[in-house]
Amino acid sequence: MTSSPSSPTISLAMRRIRVACVPAIAALACLAADTLPAQQPQVHYDHAGTLSPGAIGQGRLRREGPLRGYVQPVEIKAPQGALISLAMDGQFDDGDSSTRLVGLQISPVYRLKVTNIPRNAGYEVFPTIEIIDRLYAPRGKETRFPIPIELTQEELEMALAGKFVTRVIYVEDTDTALPVAQDPNEQHWLEVHGSDDVLAEADKLGRPVAILRIGGRLPDADGPSPEFLFGSPGWMPLSPPAEVVEPAAAVNVLPRRG
């Protein structure tokens, strides 16, 4: 939801749900896990997308797989100039960037604060992120393949207008994904009708890995309560991966004769 120095709580005007995909390059990294004997059908129909935050991730942990305790790299992006803060020890840290690379676990609900939103100075939005599955990047290269979660200008302004947005991020199904190159800095999404289960729709397209919810609640006037922050679950700050430098092509120089 949103707040300003003098704004009251805004009632919900509508609910909007979307599904957004992680490009196929990330899907390729999880192919090794798909061959594990313990892998179960990648469906979440028993866990409706309308369940309370945290319930879907907890249900995922009850299924088999190397999930519990795993720290999944997540890259959170807001519009240029906005500042992203994450809850820590009962309060929000000092947001100093529009992009955060952090490690989150499956099941906890992480509360964010987005400030300095372009064209909306003085207002704040408080999204939540719930990781419900992981990626299987090559060992040692996990931060090169984070789950991308984009806080778009449009969706932040929808929250400012009293609307509620649910975005499910999924990994493309390599058997059905279109063989079209995508801009790695742009997250493609598909609008879903408000009467449909967004999680079920994402299951049809691939493997859901995260849920972003924007809008709906504000902290108390005297500060965020433990309930508002979902207990401030621990997260890990991560450093961007070192830039990969391709080795220069070898040049063979023949000795000059003469």
VEXTIRO-939173 format. One record per atom (N, C-alpha, C): x, y, z. Coordinates in nm, 2 decimals, always signed. Example, Ala and Ser with C-alpha at 12.3 -4.5 7.8 and 13.67 -1.06 7.14 Angstrom:
REM residues 2
c1  c2  c3
+1.32  -0.57  +0.78
+1.23  -0.45  +0.78
+1.32  -0.33  +0.78
+1.28  -0.22  +0.71
+1.37  -0.11  +0.71
+1.29  +0.00  +0.79
This chain:
REM residues 258
c1  c2  c3
+0.08  -0.12  +0.00
+0.00  +0.00  +0.00
+0.09  +0.12  +0.00
+0.03  +0.24  +0.04
+0.11  +0.36  +0.02
+0.09  +0.45  +0.14
+0.17  +0.55  +0.15
+0.15  +0.65  +0.25
+0.22  +0.78  +0.21
+0.18  +0.89  +0.27
+0.25  +1.01  +0.25
+0.24  +1.08  +0.38
+0.31  +1.20  +0.40
+0.31  +1.26  +0.53
+0.17  +1.29  +0.58
+0.07  +1.30  +0.50
-0.06  +1.34  +0.55
-0.17  +1.25  +0.49
-0.14  +1.14  +0.42
-0.24  +1.06  +0.36
-0.30  +0.96  +0.45
-0.44  +0.94  +0.45
-0.50  +0.83  +0.52
-0.48  +0.70  +0.45
-0.52  +0.59  +0.52
-0.52  +0.46  +0.45
-0.62  +0.46  +0.33
-0.57  +0.40  +0.22
-0.65  +0.40  +0.10
-0.72  +0.27  +0.09
-0.85  +0.27  +0.07
-0.92  +0.14  +0.05
-0.89  +0.08  -0.08
-0.91  -0.05  -0.09
-0.88  -0.12  -0.22
-0.99  -0.08  -0.32
-0.94  -0.05  -0.44
-1.03  -0.02  -0.55
-1.05  -0.14  -0.64
-0.95  -0.21  -0.66
-0.95  -0.33  -0.75
-0.84  -0.42  -0.72
-0.85  -0.54  -0.77
-0.74  -0.64  -0.76
-0.69  -0.67  -0.90
-0.56  -0.67  -0.92
-0.50  -0.69  -1.05
-0.40  -0.80  -1.03
-0.40  -0.90  -1.11
-0.30  -1.01  -1.10
-0.23  -1.03  -1.23
-0.10  -1.06  -1.22
-0.02  -1.07  -1.34
+0.08  -1.19  -1.32
+0.12  -1.25  -1.43
+0.23  -1.34  -1.42
+0.35  -1.29  -1.50
+0.47  -1.30  -1.45
+0.59  -1.26  -1.52
+0.69  -1.37  -1.53
+0.76  -1.37  -1.64
+0.85  -1.49  -1.66
+0.99  -1.45  -1.65
+1.07  -1.56  -1.60
+1.21  -1.55  -1.60
+1.26  -1.61  -1.73
+1.34  -1.53  -1.81
+1.38  -1.58  -1.94
+1.44  -1.72  -1.94
+1.44  -1.78  -2.06
+1.47  -1.92  -2.07
+1.62  -1.95  -2.02
+1.70  -1.85  -2.03
+1.84  -1.87  -1.99
+1.85  -1.92  -1.84
+1.75  -1.87  -1.76
+1.75  -1.91  -1.62
+1.68  -2.05  -1.61
+1.59  -2.08  -1.70
+1.53  -2.21  -1.70
+1.63  -2.32  -1.74
+1.72  -2.29  -1.82
+1.82  -2.38  -1.86
+1.91  -2.42  -1.74
+1.92  -2.33  -1.65
+2.01  -2.36  -1.53
+1.94  -2.46  -1.44
+1.81  -2.48  -1.45
+1.74  -2.57  -1.35
+1.71  -2.71  -1.42
+1.76  -2.73  -1.54
+1.73  -2.86  -1.60
+1.79  -2.98  -1.52
+1.90  -2.96  -1.46
+1.96  -3.07  -1.38
+1.87  -3.11  -1.27
+1.81  -3.02  -1.21
+1.72  -3.06  -1.10
+1.59  -3.13  -1.15
+1.55  -3.10  -1.27
+1.43  -3.16  -1.32
+1.45  -3.31  -1.34
+1.57  -3.36  -1.34
+1.60  -3.50  -1.36
+1.60  -3.58  -1.23
+1.59  -3.51  -1.11
+1.60  -3.58  -0.99
+1.48  -3.67  -0.97
+1.51  -3.80  -0.92
+1.40  -3.89  -0.90
+1.29  -3.84  -0.81
+1.33  -3.76  -0.71
+1.23  -3.71  -0.62
+1.14  -3.60  -0.67
+1.17  -3.55  -0.79
+1.10  -3.43  -0.84
+0.95  -3.47  -0.86
+0.86  -3.39  -0.81
+0.72  -3.41  -0.82
+0.66  -3.32  -0.93
+0.54  -3.34  -0.97
+0.48  -3.26  -1.07
+0.48  -3.11  -1.03
+0.52  -3.02  -1.12
+0.54  -2.88  -1.08
+0.40  -2.81  -1.09
+0.32  -2.84  -1.00
+0.19  -2.78  -1.00
+0.16  -2.73  -0.86
+0.08  -2.63  -0.85
+0.04  -2.57  -0.72
-0.11  -2.56  -0.70
-0.18  -2.64  -0.77
-0.33  -2.62  -0.77
-0.39  -2.64  -0.63
-0.32  -2.72  -0.54
-0.37  -2.73  -0.40
-0.34  -2.61  -0.32
-0.26  -2.52  -0.37
-0.23  -2.40  -0.30
-0.27  -2.28  -0.38
-0.40  -2.23  -0.35
-0.45  -2.13  -0.43
-0.38  -2.00  -0.41
-0.36  -1.92  -0.52
-0.29  -1.80  -0.52
-0.35  -1.69  -0.42
-0.48  -1.72  -0.38
-0.54  -1.62  -0.29
-0.51  -1.65  -0.14
-0.43  -1.76  -0.11
-0.40  -1.79  +0.03
-0.32  -1.67  +0.09
-0.32  -1.67  +0.22
-0.25  -1.56  +0.29
-0.10  -1.57  +0.26
-0.02  -1.46  +0.26
+0.12  -1.46  +0.24
+0.19  -1.56  +0.33
+0.28  -1.64  +0.28
+0.35  -1.74  +0.35
+0.30  -1.88  +0.34
+0.17  -1.89  +0.32
+0.11  -2.02  +0.32
+0.16  -2.11  +0.20
+0.18  -2.04  +0.08
+0.22  -2.12  -0.03
+0.36  -2.17  -0.02
+0.45  -2.08  +0.03
+0.59  -2.12  +0.05
+0.60  -2.23  +0.15
+0.52  -2.23  +0.26
+0.52  -2.33  +0.36
+0.48  -2.46  +0.30
+0.38  -2.46  +0.22
+0.33  -2.58  +0.15
+0.44  -2.64  +0.06
+0.51  -2.55  -0.01
+0.62  -2.60  -0.10
+0.73  -2.67  -0.02
+0.76  -2.63  +0.10
+0.86  -2.69  +0.18
+0.82  -2.83  +0.22
+0.69  -2.86  +0.23
+0.65  -2.99  +0.27
+0.67  -3.10  +0.15
+0.70  -3.05  +0.03
+0.73  -3.14  -0.08
+0.88  -3.17  -0.07
+0.92  -3.28  -0.14
+1.06  -3.32  -0.14
+1.14  -3.22  -0.23
+1.27  -3.22  -0.20
+1.36  -3.14  -0.28
+1.45  -3.06  -0.19
+1.57  -3.02  -0.24
+1.67  -2.94  -0.17
+1.62  -2.79  -0.15
+1.52  -2.77  -0.07
+1.46  -2.64  -0.05
+1.49  -2.57  +0.08
+1.46  -2.65  +0.19
+1.47  -2.59  +0.32
+1.61  -2.54  +0.35
+1.61  -2.41  +0.39
+1.74  -2.35  +0.43
+1.82  -2.29  +0.31
+1.77  -2.32  +0.19
+1.85  -2.27  +0.08
+1.83  -2.12  +0.06
+1.94  -2.05  +0.04
+1.94  -1.90  +0.02
+1.94  -1.87  -0.13
+1.82  -1.82  -0.18
+1.81  -1.80  -0.32
+1.84  -1.66  -0.35
+1.94  -1.63  -0.44
+1.96  -1.50  -0.49
+1.84  -1.44  -0.56
+1.81  -1.31  -0.52
+1.70  -1.24  -0.58
+1.74  -1.10  -0.61
+1.71  -1.05  -0.73
+1.74  -0.92  -0.77
+1.61  -0.84  -0.78
+1.60  -0.74  -0.70
+1.48  -0.65  -0.69
+1.52  -0.52  -0.76
+1.43  -0.48  -0.85
+1.45  -0.36  -0.93
+1.33  -0.27  -0.92
+1.36  -0.14  -0.89
+1.26  -0.04  -0.89
+1.29  +0.07  -1.00
+1.20  +0.16  -1.04
+1.24  +0.26  -1.14
+1.36  +0.34  -1.10
+1.44  +0.38  -1.19
+1.56  +0.46  -1.17
+1.53  +0.58  -1.08
+1.60  +0.59  -0.97
+1.58  +0.70  -0.87
+1.51  +0.66  -0.75
+1.43  +0.55  -0.76
+1.36  +0.51  -0.64
+1.45  +0.44  -0.55
+1.42  +0.42  -0.42
+1.50  +0.36  -0.32
+1.43  +0.24  -0.26
+1.50  +0.13  -0.25
+1.44  +0.01  -0.19
+1.50  -0.02  -0.06
+1.41  -0.04  +0.04
+1.46  -0.08  +0.18
+1.40  -0.22  +0.21
+1.47  -0.30  +0.29
+1.42  -0.42  +0.34
+1.41  -0.42  +0.49
+1.31  -0.49  +0.54
+1.30  -0.50  +0.69
+1.41  -0.58  +0.75
+1.46  -0.53  +0.86
+1.57  -0.60  +0.93
+1.56  -0.56  +1.08
+1.55  -0.66  +1.17
+1.55  -0.64  +1.31
+1.44  -0.54  +1.35
+1.32  -0.56  +1.29
+1.21  -0.47  +1.33
+1.20  -0.34  +1.27
+1.28  -0.31  +1.17
+1.28  -0.18  +1.11
+1.34  -0.19  +0.97
+1.32  -0.09  +0.88
+1.37  -0.09  +0.75
+1.51  -0.04  +0.75
+1.59  -0.10  +0.66
+1.73  -0.06  +0.65
+1.73  +0.07  +0.56
+1.85  +0.13  +0.55
+1.86  +0.25  +0.47
+1.86  +0.22  +0.33
+1.76  +0.25  +0.26
+1.76  +0.22  +0.11
+1.84  +0.32  +0.04
+1.94  +0.28  -0.04
+2.03  +0.37  -0.11
+2.04  +0.34  -0.25
+1.95  +0.25  -0.31
+1.97  +0.21  -0.44
+1.83  +0.17  -0.50
+1.82  +0.17  -0.63
+1.69  +0.13  -0.69
+1.70  -0.02  -0.73
+1.82  -0.08  -0.71
+1.84  -0.22  -0.73
+1.90  -0.29  -0.61
+1.85  -0.40  -0.56
+1.91  -0.47  -0.45
+1.92  -0.62  -0.49
+2.04  -0.67  -0.46
+2.07  -0.82  -0.48
+2.08  -0.88  -0.34
+1.99  -0.97  -0.31
+1.98  -1.02  -0.18
+1.95  -1.17  -0.18
+1.98  -1.24  -0.07
+1.95  -1.38  -0.06
+1.83  -1.40  +0.03
+1.73  -1.47  -0.02
+1.61  -1.49  +0.05
+1.58  -1.64  +0.06
+1.51  -1.68  +0.16
+1.48  -1.82  +0.18
+1.33  -1.85  +0.13
+1.31  -1.98  +0.11
+1.17  -2.02  +0.07
+1.08  -2.02  +0.19
+0.96  -1.96  +0.18
+0.85  -1.96  +0.27
+0.84  -1.83  +0.35
+0.94  -1.77  +0.41
+0.92  -1.64  +0.48
+0.87  -1.53  +0.39
+0.80  -1.44  +0.45
+0.75  -1.32  +0.37
+0.83  -1.20  +0.41
+0.89  -1.14  +0.30
+0.98  -1.03  +0.32
+0.91  -0.90  +0.29
+0.90  -0.80  +0.38
+0.84  -0.67  +0.36
+0.94  -0.57  +0.31
+0.91  -0.50  +0.20
+0.99  -0.39  +0.15
+0.93  -0.26  +0.17
+1.01  -0.16  +0.16
+0.96  -0.02  +0.15
+1.02  +0.05  +0.03
+0.94  +0.11  -0.06
+0.99  +0.18  -0.18
+0.96  +0.33  -0.16
+1.06  +0.41  -0.16
+1.05  +0.55  -0.15
+1.11  +0.62  -0.27
+1.10  +0.76  -0.27
+1.15  +0.84  -0.37
+1.11  +0.79  -0.51
+0.98  +0.75  -0.52
+0.92  +0.71  -0.64
+0.91  +0.82  -0.74
+0.96  +0.81  -0.86
+0.95  +0.91  -0.96
+0.81  +0.97  -0.98
+0.80  +1.10  -0.98
+0.67  +1.17  -0.99
+0.58  +1.15  -0.87
+0.63  +1.09  -0.77
+0.54  +1.07  -0.65
+0.63  +1.09  -0.52
+0.69  +1.21  -0.51
+0.78  +1.24  -0.40
+0.69  +1.25  -0.27
+0.75  +1.19  -0.16
+0.68  +1.19  -0.03
+0.59  +1.07  -0.01
+0.57  +0.99  -0.11
+0.48  +0.87  -0.09
+0.57  +0.75  -0.08
+0.51  +0.64  -0.02
+0.58  +0.52  +0.01
+0.49  +0.40  -0.03
+0.55  +0.29  -0.08
+0.48  +0.17  -0.11
+0.55  +0.06  -0.03
+0.47  -0.04  +0.02
+0.52  -0.15  +0.10
+0.49  -0.28  +0.04
+0.56  -0.33  -0.06
+0.53  -0.46  -0.12
+0.58  -0.57  -0.03
+0.54  -0.69  -0.06
+0.60  -0.81  +0.00
+0.65  -0.91  -0.11
+0.75  -0.99  -0.07
+0.80  -1.09  -0.16
+0.80  -1.22  -0.09
+0.74  -1.33  -0.15
+0.74  -1.46  -0.10
+0.81  -1.55  -0.20
+0.92  -1.62  -0.17
+0.99  -1.71  -0.25
+0.92  -1.85  -0.23
+0.88  -1.91  -0.34
+0.80  -2.04  -0.33
+0.88  -2.15  -0.40
+0.99  -2.13  -0.46
+1.07  -2.23  -0.52
+1.21  -2.17  -0.55
+1.30  -2.25  -0.60
+1.44  -2.20  -0.62
+1.48  -2.23  -0.76
+1.59  -2.16  -0.80
+1.65  -2.19  -0.93
+1.77  -2.29  -0.90
+1.82  -2.35  -1.00
+1.93  -2.45  -0.99
+2.04  -2.40  -1.08
+2.11  -2.30  -1.04
+2.22  -2.24  -1.12
+2.34  -2.33  -1.10
+2.43  -2.32  -1.20
+2.56  -2.40  -1.18
+2.63  -2.36  -1.05
+2.69  -2.45  -0.98
+2.75  -2.43  -0.85
+2.86  -2.31  -0.87
+2.85  -2.22  -0.77
+2.94  -2.11  -0.78
+2.89  -1.99  -0.86
+2.78  -2.01  -0.94
+2.74  -1.90  -1.03
+2.59  -1.86  -0.99
+2.55  -1.88  -0.87
+2.42  -1.86  -0.82
+2.38  -1.71  -0.84
+2.47  -1.62  -0.81
+2.44  -1.48  -0.82
+2.43  -1.43  -0.97
+2.48  -1.51  -1.06
+2.46  -1.47  -1.20
+2.32  -1.50  -1.25
+2.25  -1.58  -1.18
+2.11  -1.62  -1.22
+2.01  -1.60  -1.10
+2.00  -1.48  -1.06
+1.90  -1.45  -0.95
+1.76  -1.45  -1.00
+1.66  -1.47  -0.92
+1.52  -1.45  -0.95
+1.50  -1.30  -0.97
+1.46  -1.25  -1.09
+1.44  -1.11  -1.11
+1.30  -1.07  -1.06
+1.29  -0.97  -0.98
+1.16  -0.92  -0.93
+1.16  -0.77  -0.96
+1.07  -0.73  -1.05
+1.07  -0.59  -1.10
+0.95  -0.51  -1.04
+0.97  -0.40  -0.98
+0.87  -0.31  -0.93
+0.85  -0.20  -1.03
+0.75  -0.21  -1.11
+0.74  -0.12  -1.22
+0.68  +0.01  -1.18
+0.70  +0.12  -1.26
+0.64  +0.25  -1.23
+0.49  +0.23  -1.23
+0.44  +0.16  -1.33
+0.30  +0.15  -1.34
+0.23  +0.08  -1.22
+0.29  -0.03  -1.18
+0.24  -0.10  -1.06
+0.25  -0.02  -0.93
+0.36  +0.05  -0.91
+0.37  +0.13  -0.80
+0.27  +0.24  -0.79
+0.24  +0.30  -0.91
+0.14  +0.40  -0.92
+0.00  +0.34  -0.90
-0.02  +0.22  -0.94
-0.15  +0.15  -0.92
-0.17  +0.14  -0.77
-0.06  +0.10  -0.70
-0.08  +0.09  -0.55
-0.11  +0.22  -0.49
-0.04  +0.33  -0.54
-0.07  +0.46  -0.49
-0.22  +0.50  -0.51
-0.28  +0.45  -0.61
-0.42  +0.48  -0.64
-0.52  +0.38  -0.57
-0.46  +0.30  -0.47
-0.55  +0.22  -0.39
-0.57  +0.08  -0.45
-0.50  +0.04  -0.55
-0.52  -0.09  -0.62
-0.43  -0.19  -0.56
-0.46  -0.32  -0.58
-0.37  -0.43  -0.53
-0.33  -0.51  -0.64
-0.20  -0.53  -0.65
-0.14  -0.61  -0.76
-0.07  -0.73  -0.71
-0.10  -0.85  -0.77
-0.03  -0.97  -0.74
+0.05  -1.02  -0.86
+0.18  -1.03  -0.85
+0.26  -1.08  -0.97
+0.33  -1.21  -0.93
+0.31  -1.31  -1.01
+0.38  -1.44  -0.99
+0.49  -1.45  -1.09
+0.61  -1.47  -1.04
+0.72  -1.49  -1.13
+0.75  -1.63  -1.15
+0.76  -1.68  -1.28
+0.78  -1.82  -1.31
+0.90  -1.84  -1.40
+0.95  -1.96  -1.40
+1.06  -2.00  -1.50
+0.99  -2.06  -1.62
+1.03  -2.01  -1.74
+0.97  -2.06  -1.86
+0.98  -2.21  -1.87
+0.88  -2.28  -1.93
+0.89  -2.42  -1.96
+0.96  -2.43  -2.09
+1.08  -2.49  -2.09
+1.16  -2.50  -2.21
+1.10  -2.57  -2.33
+1.00  -2.65  -2.30
+0.93  -2.73  -2.40
+0.83  -2.64  -2.48
+0.78  -2.54  -2.41
+0.67  -2.46  -2.47
+0.71  -2.31  -2.50
+0.83  -2.27  -2.44
+0.87  -2.13  -2.45
+0.90  -2.09  -2.60
+0.86  -1.97  -2.64
+0.89  -1.93  -2.77
+1.04  -1.90  -2.79
+1.10  -1.95  -2.90
+1.25  -1.93  -2.92
+1.28  -1.79  -2.96
+1.25  -1.69  -2.88
+1.27  -1.55  -2.91
+1.35  -1.49  -2.81
+1.46  -1.42  -2.85
+1.55  -1.35  -2.76
+1.47  -1.24  -2.68
+1.50  -1.23  -2.55
+1.44  -1.13  -2.47
+1.55  -1.03  -2.41
+1.51  -0.91  -2.39
+1.59  -0.81  -2.33
+1.61  -0.85  -2.18
+1.74  -0.88  -2.14
+1.76  -0.92  -2.00
+1.72  -0.82  -1.90
+1.71  -0.69  -1.94
+1.67  -0.59  -1.85
+1.52  -0.56  -1.84
+1.45  -0.64  -1.91
+1.30  -0.62  -1.92
+1.23  -0.75  -1.89
+1.14  -0.75  -1.79
+1.07  -0.87  -1.75
+0.93  -0.87  -1.82
+0.91  -0.97  -1.90
+0.78  -0.99  -1.97
+0.67  -1.04  -1.88
+0.55  -0.99  -1.90
+0.44  -1.03  -1.81
+0.32  -1.05  -1.89
+0.22  -1.12  -1.83
+0.09  -1.15  -1.89
-0.02  -1.12  -1.80
-0.11  -1.04  -1.84
-0.22  -1.00  -1.76
-0.32  -1.12  -1.74
-0.37  -1.13  -1.62
-0.46  -1.24  -1.58
-0.59  -1.18  -1.53
-0.70  -1.23  -1.57
-0.83  -1.18  -1.52
-0.84  -1.20  -1.37
-0.90  -1.10  -1.31
-0.91  -1.10  -1.16
-0.98  -1.21  -1.10
-1.07  -1.28  -1.18
-1.14  -1.40  -1.12
-1.06  -1.53  -1.14
-0.95  -1.52  -1.21
-0.87  -1.64  -1.22
-0.76  -1.66  -1.11
-0.72  -1.78  -1.09
-0.61  -1.80  -0.99
-0.48  -1.78  -1.06
-0.41  -1.67  -1.02
-0.29  -1.64  -1.08
-0.18  -1.74  -1.07
-0.18  -1.82  -0.96
-0.08  -1.92  -0.94
-0.11  -2.04  -1.04
-0.23  -2.08  -1.06
-0.27  -2.18  -1.15
-0.23  -2.14  -1.29
-0.26  -2.01  -1.33
-0.22  -1.96  -1.46
-0.07  -1.97  -1.48
+0.01  -1.93  -1.38
+0.15  -1.94  -1.39
+0.20  -2.08  -1.41
+0.13  -2.18  -1.34
+0.17  -2.32  -1.36
+0.16  -2.37  -1.50
+0.06  -2.31  -1.57
+0.04  -2.36  -1.71
+0.15  -2.31  -1.80
+0.22  -2.21  -1.76
+0.33  -2.15  -1.84
+0.47  -2.19  -1.80
+0.48  -2.24  -1.68
+0.62  -2.28  -1.63
+0.62  -2.32  -1.49
+0.72  -2.28  -1.42
+0.74  -2.32  -1.28
+0.74  -2.19  -1.19
+0.64  -2.17  -1.11
+0.64  -2.05  -1.03
+0.75  -2.05  -0.92
+0.82  -1.94  -0.90
+0.92  -1.93  -0.81
+0.91  -1.82  -0.70
+0.83  -1.72  -0.73
+0.81  -1.61  -0.64
+0.68  -1.54  -0.66
+0.63  -1.48  -0.55
+0.51  -1.40  -0.56
+0.54  -1.26  -0.50
+0.51  -1.16  -0.58
+0.52  -1.02  -0.54
+0.38  -0.96  -0.52
+0.36  -0.90  -0.41
+0.23  -0.84  -0.38
+0.25  -0.69  -0.35
+0.18  -0.61  -0.42
+0.20  -0.46  -0.40
+0.06  -0.40  -0.37
+0.06  -0.32  -0.26
-0.06  -0.26  -0.21
-0.13  -0.33  -0.10
-0.22  -0.27  -0.03
-0.30  -0.34  +0.06
-0.29  -0.30  +0.21
-0.17  -0.26  +0.25
-0.15  -0.23  +0.40
-0.05  -0.12  +0.41
-0.06  -0.05  +0.53
+0.03  +0.05  +0.57
+0.08  +0.02  +0.71
+0.20  +0.06  +0.75
+0.24  +0.04  +0.89
+0.17  +0.14  +0.98
+0.17  +0.11  +1.11
+0.11  +0.19  +1.21
+0.17  +0.33  +1.21
+0.10  +0.43  +1.26
+0.15  +0.56  +1.27
+0.28  +0.57  +1.35
+0.30  +0.49  +1.45
+0.41  +0.49  +1.54
+0.52  +0.40  +1.49
+0.51  +0.34  +1.37
+0.61  +0.25  +1.32
+0.56  +0.12  +1.28
+0.63  +0.04  +1.20
+0.59  -0.09  +1.16
+0.59  -0.19  +1.27
+0.48  -0.26  +1.29
+0.47  -0.37  +1.39
+0.53  -0.50  +1.34
+0.57  -0.59  +1.44
+0.62  -0.72  +1.40
+0.53  -0.79  +1.30
+0.40  -0.78  +1.32
+0.30  -0.85  +1.23
+0.31  -0.79  +1.09
+0.32  -0.66  +1.08
+0.33  -0.59  +0.95
+0.46  -0.63  +0.88
+0.57  -0.66  +0.95
+0.70  -0.70  +0.89
+0.71  -0.85  +0.89
+0.61  -0.92  +0.92
+0.61  -1.07  +0.92
+0.73  -1.13  +1.00
+0.76  -1.06  +1.11
+0.86  -1.10  +1.20
+1.00  -1.07  +1.15
+1.02  -0.99  +1.05
+1.15  -0.95  +0.99
+1.24  -1.07  +0.97
+1.20  -1.16  +0.88
+1.29  -1.28  +0.86
+1.42  -1.23  +0.80
+1.52  -1.31  +0.84
+1.66  -1.27  +0.80
+1.68  -1.29  +0.65
+1.76  -1.20  +0.59
+1.80  -1.20  +0.45
+1.95  -1.17  +0.44
+2.01  -1.20  +0.33
+2.15  -1.19  +0.31
+2.18  -1.09  +0.20
+2.26  -0.98  +0.23
+2.30  -0.90  +0.12
+2.41  -0.97  +0.03
+2.40  -0.96  -0.10
+2.49  -1.03  -0.19
+2.56  -0.92  -0.28
+2.67  -0.96  -0.32
+2.75  -0.88  -0.41
+2.72  -0.92  -0.56
+2.71  -0.83  -0.65
+2.70  -0.87  -0.79
+2.81  -0.95  -0.84
+2.79  -1.05  -0.93
+2.90  -1.13  -0.98
+3.00  -1.05  -1.05
+3.13  -1.10  -1.04
+3.23  -1.03  -1.11
+3.21  -1.04  -1.26
+3.24  -0.93  -1.33
+3.22  -0.93  -1.48
+3.30  -1.03  -1.54
+3.24  -1.11  -1.63
+3.31  -1.21  -1.71
+3.39  -1.15  -1.82
+3.52  -1.16  -1.82
+3.60  -1.10  -1.93
+3.65  -1.22  -2.02
+3.61  -1.21  -2.14
+3.64  -1.31  -2.24
+3.79  -1.29  -2.27
+3.87  -1.40  -2.27
+4.01  -1.39  -2.31
+4.03  -1.35  -2.45
+4.13  -1.27  -2.47
+4.16  -1.21  -2.60
+4.21  -1.33  -2.69
+4.17  -1.32  -2.81
+4.21  -1.42  -2.91
+4.36  -1.42  -2.93
+4.41  -1.54  -2.93
+4.56  -1.56  -2.95
+4.60  -1.51  -3.09
+4.71  -1.44  -3.10
+4.76  -1.40  -3.23
+4.89  -1.46  -3.25
+4.91  -1.53  -3.36
+5.03  -1.60  -3.39
+5.11  -1.51  -3.48
+5.23  -1.47  -3.44
+5.32  -1.38  -3.52
+5.43  -1.46  -3.57
+5.44  -1.47  -3.70
+5.55  -1.55  -3.76
+5.68  -1.46  -3.76
+5.79  -1.52  -3.73
+5.92  -1.45  -3.74
+5.95  -1.40  -3.88
+6.00  -1.28  -3.88
+6.02  -1.22  -4.01
+6.16  -1.27  -4.07
+6.16  -1.31  -4.19
+6.28  -1.36  -4.25
+6.33  -1.26  -4.35
+6.45  -1.26  -4.37
+6.51  -1.17  -4.48
+6.63  -1.10  -4.43
